[in-house]
Amino acid sequence: MKTNKRKVGVSELAEGMTLAETIFDIDGKTLFSEGLKLNKKRIDRIFLLNAKTIFIEEIPKRTEKKANDDFVKNKIEEVKSLNKERVLNEARVEASKVVENIIEQVMDARSIKSEKITKIVEKIIGIVLQDDKVVLNLANLSSIDDYIFSHSVNVCVLSLITGIFLGFNHQKLLMLGSGALIHDIGKMLVPVSILNKPDKLTEEEYKIIQQHTVYGHKILRDTMKFSDEVATIALSHHERVDGKGYPNQLSKNEISKFSKIVGITDVFDAITSKRVSCDKISYYKGVEYLLKNANTQFDGDIVKKFITIIGYYPIGLYVQLNTGDIGMVITKNKLCPVVKVTIDSNGNKLRNHYEIDINRNPSISIVDINLEEYQAKQRLLN
């Protein structure tokens, strides 16, 4: 059905309107594509551009009722999403309090029961299974002020999402989430002067802080009576596949999959969060760090899966679509970038490249990334 377009003032924009022309940001990159429906968040973004007018689609009168029905349906879905965000936020705060309580018990040498951890992880698993996209949007909330607690919860959430996409059953998710939530519990036995030192650690101080993995393993195994699989997460989340991690310099298959996952989510959340010792970097920079160190520090297959889950794709990264086509990311739209397709699903190189805007084609998704090509390109640049 043919539609007309109408110029309206930005102040007249309303939720449910459909863009008739693509809107670009101040850098000339696609912000919102033609055909996209407006919601409050998108309207707010348009206001920030200081644009005076934009073009929207003119809805023929005979379809006004359907448009209104769609608007109501969208509002209902929006409310459902907000409820999920509220439930997750409450769970995150509750989880942080559980971790804080356990830390207090460790410091006072009191007996600690694992049931508190298991119960809150069960709750988080339920929320993640309902809507992993809502969880990802909230992966770095500032509602939990203390870095130690927020980091613990973030690592738990990101690890659980990764485990789900790797096909873990409920029991494995429970073990992974429990170990991830208190993977750093041993740091409570490291002197605060070392733990919060803003300057570079001395060699002796670094050796002391490395012991937090041993302390944590002992607490999880001997005090909290967790299984070896869970306790090993605390012990081995700083081991690296090239054998240069700690405390036991394990490599490749010597490191459990649980520990490999938490090793990745721990580093990613740490470098993209504000800490005492250094400023945070963007999620895109965090992804670039994982890509650069895949198959040396981190398991390459898990890194690829993690990146396709969180949906931050650096420009220039080659990806495979669920259609089988292969192309290069040319925009930084989270989860929905524009991809320039260069190879078709039969493996043929295309003479005439074409672009796919995933934001406008929801049936198309990224299923894999070309890690080797990215690393080769980076070596040439360096």
Order of alpha helices (4+ residues) and beta strands (2+ residues): beta-beta-beta-alpha-beta-alpha-alpha-alpha-alpha-alpha-alpha-alpha-alpha-alpha-alpha-alpha-alpha-beta-beta-beta-beta-beta-alpha
